[in-house]
Structures are given as structure tokens and as C-alpha cells.
Amino acid sequence: MGVCWWLLILMCCTSPNRSNAKTDCRTAERTQTMFVPCPNMTGDVTFKLFRNNSLICNLLDRSKQCNETGADVHPDKNEKGEFIGFKLAGKERQGFYLCEGTRIYPPPYTFESKSELVCEHGQEYLCKNENCKRDEPVWIWIMVVALLGTYSLAVTIAAFIIWYKMKDAESQNDYINTKPKAPPNRRKRRGLQHPIPKHF
């Protein structure tokens, strides 16, 4: 029973969206171009860029431009020509950015995400507070897992103790209802025997 609980909880907590997500916090100057990194994935991959849970860029092919409302969003590549993330050149850049990568081919179908919290220069305190708030659900999940694990372990131990007591009581009842065997050297008592006269 306890093992089943642990497996179920671990499967829920180790989903791809939660295990591969990474949140960073940094500040950006008002005059510089901001860079948002994306997961390093190979194959036929589709990338989506979100700002405050709103889609601002949908990149279907790494060599093409964004086909959403991302006039100030451009794909960025490294020296080898590999796609590494997005560059934002607009004025309004403060917010929570999330880059999602979905690999369609080759199999298996995989999903990864990388997030970053960006604040304007001089607002590091707000940035740190928001980053801490995003970490709260992880601790809640850890507490839930610990409580459920303790509960399942206690139920398993209680069930084992009850089963052991019932088995012991059943064996005692069988012992009481069993008739004792007669000693092997015990001779049977015979009735009064009359000697037979020899002249008959």
C-alpha cells in the first residue's frame, strides 16, 4: 500500500513541465537589448515565447521570424548558427518571460520550458520577491508528499499489526479446540477376568 502511494505521488510531481522548468531572475537596463534564453533542443522543434502568460512569439522554424505580435522580438543564434533564444528590443520589457520548446520529430514527443523574470534597473527588490513567490508551490508539493508518505506508512504498519494479532488469535483458538493425544505407553484397562478351569 505504501509503495503504491509513493509511486503515484512521484509520477504527479515529476511531470515534464515541472522537472525541466528553470526560473532565473535578473535586471535589465532600459537602453540595452534584452535576451531571453530557450531550452537547448534538437530536431523539429517549435518555440513559443510568453510574457506574463501572453503569447508574443511563435517560432515554427528556427530560420524564420515570429508569426505573432512580436514586432520587437527576434530569434537569436550563436556563432554556429544554432538557435539559443529571443532578443527583445522594445521599451516595455519588464515581466515574467517563458520560452517553451516542443520537439515533434524525431520521436519521442518531448516538452521543455525555461523561464526568466526580468526587472528594470533599480527594481531588484521587487524581482527577488516575485521570484520567491514562484517557489512557494514547490514547497507545498514537498509538504503534501511528506504528509501522504507518512500517512501511507502509518496505515501499512497498522494493517500489519492487526493482521498479526488476528493470526495469533486464530492459532490460539485452534490450539484450544484440539483434543490431546493419548500417551503411547498407556495400556488399556480391561474388565474383570475369570480364570477358566483346566478340567474343562
C-alpha positions in Angstrom: 0.0 0.0 0.0 2.8 2.5 0.9 4.7 1.7 -2.2 1.7 2.4 -4.4 1.2 5.8 -2.7 4.8 6.8 -3.3 4.8 5.8 -6.9 1.6 7.8 -7.6 2.9 10.9 -5.8 6.3 10.8 -7.6 4.6 10.4 -11.0 2.4 13.5 -10.3 5.4 15.6 -9.1 7.9 14.6 -11.8 5.9 15.8 -14.8 8.0 17.2 -17.7 6.6 20.7 -17.2 7.7 20.8 -13.6 11.0 19.0 -13.8 12.5 20.8 -16.8 11.3 24.3 -15.9 14.0 26.7 -14.7 13.4 30.2 -13.4 16.1 32.9 -13.3 15.8 36.5 -12.1 17.9 39.3 -13.4 17.7 43.1 -14.1 18.0 44.8 -17.5 19.0 48.4 -18.4 16.4 50.5 -20.2 18.6 51.1 -23.2 20.0 47.6 -23.9 18.6 44.8 -25.9 17.2 42.0 -23.6 17.9 38.3 -24.3 15.6 35.5 -23.2 17.2 32.0 -23.4 15.3 28.9 -24.6 15.9 25.2 -24.0 18.6 23.5 -26.0 16.7 21.1 -28.2 17.5 19.3 -31.4 15.2 18.1 -34.2 12.0 19.6 -35.5 11.2 22.0 -32.6 8.6 24.7 -32.2 9.4 27.5 -29.8 6.8 29.8 -28.0 7.7 32.9 -26.1 5.3 34.2 -23.4 5.4 37.4 -21.5 3.2 37.4 -18.3 1.3 34.4 -19.7 0.6 36.1 -23.0 2.0 34.7 -26.3 4.2 37.2 -28.0 6.1 34.9 -30.4 5.5 31.6 -32.1 8.6 30.3 -33.9 7.7 27.3 -36.1 11.0 27.2 -37.9 14.3 28.3 -36.4 15.3 30.2 -39.6 12.0 32.2 -39.8 10.7 35.2 -37.9 8.0 35.2 -35.3 4.5 35.0 -36.7 2.8 36.6 -33.7 2.6 40.1 -32.4 6.3 40.2 -31.8 7.5 43.2 -33.8 10.3 43.8 -31.3 11.1 40.1 -30.8 13.7 38.4 -33.0 15.3 34.9 -32.9 18.9 34.9 -31.8 21.6 32.5 -32.8 25.1 31.8 -31.7 28.3 31.7 -33.7 27.5 28.2 -35.0 24.1 29.3 -36.3 22.2 27.4 -33.6 19.0 29.0 -32.1 19.6 29.9 -28.5 16.7 32.3 -27.6 15.0 35.6 -28.4 16.1 39.2 -28.4 13.7 41.9 -27.3 14.3 45.5 -28.4 11.1 47.2 -27.1 10.7 49.6 -24.3 8.3 47.5 -22.2 10.4 44.5 -21.2 9.8 44.1 -17.6 7.8 41.0 -16.7 7.9 37.2 -16.5 9.2 35.5 -19.7 8.7 31.8 -20.5 10.2 30.1 -23.5 8.6 26.7 -24.3 10.2 24.2 -26.7 8.2 21.3 -28.2 10.0 18.6 -30.2 7.7 17.0 -32.7 10.3 14.9 -34.6 12.1 12.7 -34.1 10.2 10.7 -31.5 9.6 10.7 -28.7 7.5 13.8 -28.3 9.2 16.0 -25.6 8.4 19.3 -24.0 10.8 21.6 -22.1 10.5 25.1 -20.8 12.8 27.8 -19.5 11.6 30.9 -17.7 13.2 34.1 -16.6 11.9 37.0 -14.5 13.2 40.4 -15.8 13.0 43.7 -14.0 14.1 47.2 -14.9 17.3 48.5 -13.3 16.7 49.7 -9.8 13.9 47.2 -9.0 15.9 44.2 -7.8 14.0 44.0 -4.6 10.7 43.5 -6.4 12.3 41.0 -8.7 13.6 38.9 -5.7 10.2 39.0 -4.0 8.4 37.8 -7.1 11.0 35.0 -7.7 10.4 33.8 -4.1 6.7 33.7 -4.6 7.1 31.4 -7.6 9.0 28.9 -5.5 6.2 28.5 -2.9 4.2 25.9 -4.8 7.3 23.6 -4.8 7.4 23.6 -1.0 3.7 23.0 -0.9 4.2 19.9 -3.0 7.0 18.7 -0.9 4.9 19.0 2.3 2.0 17.2 0.6 4.3 14.4 -0.5 5.7 14.1 3.1 2.3 14.0 4.7 0.9 11.4 2.3 4.0 9.3 2.7 3.8 9.4 6.5 0.1 8.6 6.3 0.6 5.6 3.9 3.4 4.3 6.1 1.3 4.5 9.2 -1.7 2.8 7.6 0.6 0.0 6.3 2.1 -0.6 9.8 -1.3 -0.6 11.4 -2.7 -3.1 8.9 0.3 -5.4 9.5 -0.2 -5.2 13.3 -3.9 -6.0 13.0 -3.2 -8.9 10.7 -0.5 -10.3 13.0 -2.9 -10.1 16.1 -5.7 -11.8 14.2 -3.4 -14.6 13.0 -2.1 -15.1 16.6 -5.7 -15.3 18.0 -6.7 -17.8 15.3 -3.8 -20.0 16.1 -4.7 -19.9 19.8 -8.3 -20.9 19.1 -7.1 -23.9 17.0 -4.9 -25.0 19.9 -7.7 -24.8 22.5 -10.1 -26.8 20.3 -7.6 -29.6 19.6 -8.0 -32.8 21.7 -4.9 -34.1 23.4 -3.5 -37.3 22.2 -3.2 -40.3 24.5 0.3 -41.3 25.7 1.8 -44.1 23.6 2.8 -46.3 26.5 -0.6 -46.3 28.2 -2.2 -49.7 28.5 -5.9 -50.2 28.1 -7.9 -51.1 31.1 -9.6 -54.5 30.8 -12.6 -55.8 32.7 -12.6 -58.5 35.4 -11.3 -61.7 34.0 -12.4 -65.1 35.3 -9.9 -68.0 35.1 -11.1 -71.0 33.1 -10.8 -74.3 35.0 -8.4 -76.8 33.4 -10.7 -79.8 33.6 -13.0 -78.2 31.0 
